[in-house]
Amino acid sequence: MLAFLKVLQPKTVEEAYEMAVKNKTAPMLAGGCWLRLGRRTWPAVIDMAGLDLRYVREEDNEFVIGAMATQGDVERFEPLQRFCGGAVVHGVKEILGVQFRNMATMGGSVASKFGFSDIIPALLAVHTDIVTYKGGRMSMKDYMNYRERDILVEIRIPKREVPVAVEALRISRGDFPYLTGSIRRDDTNYEVYIGTRPGVPQLAEKASALLSEKGLDALAEAAQIASEELVYQKNSHASKEYRIEMAKAMVRRLVKEVAQ
C-alpha cells in the first residue's frame, strides 16, 4: 500500500523541481502503480497531477507525449498505432491489464528505468528523446545514464518511418517479462536492444555492427554474439542460461521481422 505523512502538490514544473531538490527522498507520485506495491511509509510524496502534463499529440516532425499521459492514452492514440508498424503501442499493450495501463503513466514508466520495462526497448528503437526540466532535451540512450534528480516533462519521438520490431517474453499473459528486445533497421544499419536480462535495456553493439555489415548472412552469428556480449543473470522469473538461449531465438525473430 502507499503510505505517506505529507503530500506536496506543485502547480508548475518549476515548483515540482524545487520541491524535488528540497525533499531529496520524496518520490514523485504519478500513476503510483509501483509505489503502491511497497510497504514503506514516506515522509513526503510529490503529487504530479496538477502539472497539466497529460497529453499525446502529433506535431509536424514528431510525436509528443506528456509525462502524465497514461500507457492507455498511448495505446489508443491512432497515429502511434500506425507509426513504425505500431512499435510504441506494442511496447505497452501487453503490460498487465487495461485498468493498470489506464493508471500507469508514461513518465513514471520511463523515469523508473525498470529492468523489466516493456516500453523502454521500443522507445530506444524509435530514437526517442526525453525532455527534463533541468537537463533539457537528450536522447533516450543518454537519459538511461542520467542520474540527476530532475523532472521528466515530455517524451518526443521523431516521425521517421523505419522498420522496427519489439518483443517481450513472458511465462504467461499478465506476468512480468523475463526478456525484452527491440530492433531497428535504418537503411543498412541495424540496432538490437535487449532488456530484462534482468538489467535495463542495452544496445548489443557488436551484434548490431555485424548485422549492419553483413545483414541476414550473419544472422546466426549475430544472435550468438548478442547472447554473449551483454550480462545475463538469474532471478525468480528465469535462469541465466534460459535467458541466454531465449535471447538467441528472440534476436533471430526480430531480425527476420524487420528484414522483410
Solvent accessible surface area in square Angstrom, and as a share of the most:
residue,aa,sasa,rsa
1,M,159,0.71
2,L,36,0.18
3,A,25,0.20
4,F,78,0.33
5,L,143,0.71
6,K,108,0.46
7,V,61,0.35
8,L,28,0.14
9,Q,104,0.46
10,P,1,0.01
11,K,143,0.60
12,T,74,0.43
13,V,29,0.16
14,E,90,0.40
15,E,60,0.27
16,A,0,0.00
17,Y,37,0.14
18,E,98,0.44
19,M,40,0.18
20,A,0,0.00
21,V,60,0.34
22,K,173,0.73
23,N,37,0.19
24,K,142,0.60
25,T,89,0.52
26,A,2,0.02
27,P,23,0.14
28,M,55,0.25
29,L,24,0.12
30,A,30,0.23
31,G,17,0.16
32,G,9,0.09
33,C,14,0.08
34,W,61,0.21
35,L,41,0.20
36,R,110,0.40
37,L,125,0.62
38,G,33,0.32
39,R,233,0.85
40,R,127,0.46
41,T,73,0.43
42,W,43,0.15
43,P,70,0.44
44,A,6,0.05
45,V,0,0.00
46,I,0,0.00
47,D,26,0.14
48,M,13,0.06
49,A,71,0.55
50,G,39,0.37
51,L,11,0.06
52,D,126,0.66
53,L,12,0.06
54,R,140,0.51
55,Y,57,0.22
56,V,28,0.16
57,R,95,0.35
58,E,83,0.37
59,E,61,0.27
60,D,130,0.67
61,N,118,0.61
62,E,22,0.10
63,F,5,0.02
64,V,0,0.00
65,I,0,0.00
66,G,0,0.00
67,A,7,0.06
68,M,25,0.11
69,A,0,0.00
70,T,5,0.03
71,Q,5,0.02
72,G,0,0.00
73,D,30,0.16
74,V,0,0.00
75,E,38,0.17
76,R,131,0.48
77,F,42,0.17
78,E,108,0.48
79,P,25,0.16
80,L,0,0.00
81,Q,81,0.36
82,R,159,0.58
83,F,8,0.03
84,C,5,0.03
85,G,60,0.58
86,G,3,0.03
87,A,2,0.01
88,V,0,0.00
89,V,14,0.08
90,H,83,0.37
91,G,3,0.03
92,V,0,0.00
93,K,71,0.30
94,E,56,0.25
95,I,17,0.09
96,L,59,0.29
97,G,31,0.30
98,V,86,0.50
99,Q,139,0.62
100,F,29,0.12
101,R,18,0.07
102,N,60,0.31
103,M,95,0.43
104,A,5,0.04
105,T,7,0.04
106,M,0,0.00
107,G,5,0.05
108,G,25,0.24
109,S,11,0.07
110,V,0,0.00
111,A,47,0.37
112,S,51,0.33
113,K,36,0.15
114,F,59,0.25
115,G,14,0.14
116,F,61,0.26
117,S,10,0.06
118,D,18,0.09
119,I,2,0.01
120,I,0,0.00
121,P,2,0.01
122,A,0,0.00
123,L,0,0.00
124,L,7,0.03
125,A,0,0.00
126,V,3,0.02
127,H,69,0.31
128,T,1,0.01
129,D,30,0.16
130,I,0,0.00
131,V,30,0.17
132,T,4,0.02
133,Y,91,0.35
134,K,117,0.50
135,G,38,0.36
136,G,28,0.27
137,R,117,0.43
138,M,29,0.13
139,S,44,0.28
140,M,3,0.01
141,K,89,0.38
142,D,86,0.44
143,Y,14,0.05
144,M,17,0.08
145,N,114,0.58
146,Y,42,0.16
147,R,179,0.65
148,E,98,0.44
149,R,79,0.29
150,D,18,0.09
151,I,0,0.00
152,L,13,0.06
153,V,23,0.13
154,E,18,0.08
155,I,0,0.00
156,R,38,0.14
157,I,0,0.00
158,P,45,0.28
159,K,73,0.31
160,R,118,0.43
161,E,116,0.52
162,V,16,0.09
163,P,53,0.33
164,V,15,0.09
165,A,3,0.02
166,V,33,0.19
167,E,42,0.19
168,A,35,0.27
169,L,21,0.10
170,R,46,0.17
171,I,119,0.60
172,S,65,0.42
173,R,198,0.72
174,G,29,0.28
175,D,39,0.20
176,F,66,0.28
177,P,4,0.02
178,Y,13,0.05
179,L,0,0.00
180,T,2,0.01
181,G,1,0.01
182,S,0,0.00
183,I,0,0.00
184,R,7,0.02
185,R,59,0.22
186,D,22,0.11
187,D,106,0.55
188,T,101,0.59
189,N,85,0.43
190,Y,19,0.07
191,E,34,0.15
192,V,0,0.00
193,Y,2,0.01
194,I,0,0.00
195,G,0,0.00
196,T,3,0.02
197,R,10,0.04
198,P,40,0.25
199,G,30,0.28
200,V,56,0.32
201,P,6,0.04
202,Q,83,0.37
203,L,46,0.23
204,A,0,0.00
205,E,115,0.52
206,K,137,0.58
207,A,0,0.00
208,S,8,0.05
209,A,63,0.48
210,L,22,0.11
211,L,0,0.00
212,S,32,0.21
213,E,134,0.60
214,K,107,0.45
215,G,17,0.17
216,L,94,0.47
217,D,140,0.73
218,A,5,0.04
219,L,18,0.09
220,A,74,0.57
221,E,94,0.42
222,A,0,0.00
223,A,0,0.00
224,Q,72,0.32
225,I,40,0.20
226,A,0,0.00
227,S,3,0.02
228,E,113,0.51
229,E,51,0.23
230,L,21,0.10
231,V,100,0.58
232,Y,9,0.03
233,Q,102,0.45
234,K,155,0.66
235,N,64,0.33
236,S,113,0.73
237,H,55,0.24
238,A,12,0.09
239,S,47,0.30
240,K,93,0.40
241,E,116,0.52
242,Y,103,0.39
243,R,0,0.00
244,I,39,0.20
245,E,95,0.43
246,M,44,0.20
247,A,0,0.00
248,K,34,0.14
249,A,23,0.17
250,M,0,0.00
251,V,0,0.00
252,R,90,0.33
253,R,104,0.38
254,L,1,0.01
255,V,0,0.00
256,K,112,0.47
257,E,96,0.43
258,V,6,0.03
259,A,33,0.25
260,Q,180,0.80
